């Protein structure tokens, strides 16, 4: 049994969308597999943008930050689910990450030393897109996802990081249903 945190990175916290369905499928599978699951919906949070390094390193964090950091600390596995927008994650998810991954939380000391305080956790990144997933991965190089994997998650000690790319989400209901089933199976396995 694992402790799993699922982060719904779609910025629209008010509506039903495919990413929400994927989060529900993953969480249902994980619970059926005996795992503990916590879900954070960043669309429901009042996420502002950071405007300076001083604000990032020493400013007072928004109200959602302590709970998000506690959820990450207690998780053994973290799942991020978001749509690909303009070739990357939505800006609100990026802003949420900037607030939550503050220097002291991830192990960046004032003298420049770095201790990867989030070691011992694994992650899965589930990205939805209208284009075929192989086009994003091979033609476009999945650069934004590679950056998130290497420059955020692995940088702070989270590894291994696995990807699930769900392309053609607007193509057919059958394709969407197959992806929901696949994500539910990943949840059951805690992967």
Secondary structure as GFF3:
##gff-version 3
##sequence-region A 1 191
A	DSSP	beta_strand	3	8	.	.	.	ID=ss1
A	DSSP	alpha_helix	18	32	.	.	.	ID=ss2
A	DSSP	beta_strand	36	41	.	.	.	ID=ss3
A	DSSP	three_ten_helix	42	44	.	.	.	ID=ss4
A	DSSP	alpha_helix	53	58	.	.	.	ID=ss5
A	DSSP	alpha_helix	64	74	.	.	.	ID=ss6
A	DSSP	beta_strand	77	83	.	.	.	ID=ss7
A	DSSP	alpha_helix	91	100	.	.	.	ID=ss8
A	DSSP	alpha_helix	103	106	.	.	.	ID=ss9
A	DSSP	beta_strand	122	128	.	.	.	ID=ss10
A	DSSP	alpha_helix	133	134	.	.	.	ID=ss11
A	DSSP	pi_helix	135	139	.	.	.	ID=ss12
A	DSSP	alpha_helix	143	147	.	.	.	ID=ss13
A	DSSP	pi_helix	148	154	.	.	.	ID=ss14
A	DSSP	beta_strand	161	166	.	.	.	ID=ss15
A	DSSP	alpha_helix	173	189	.	.	.	ID=ss16
###
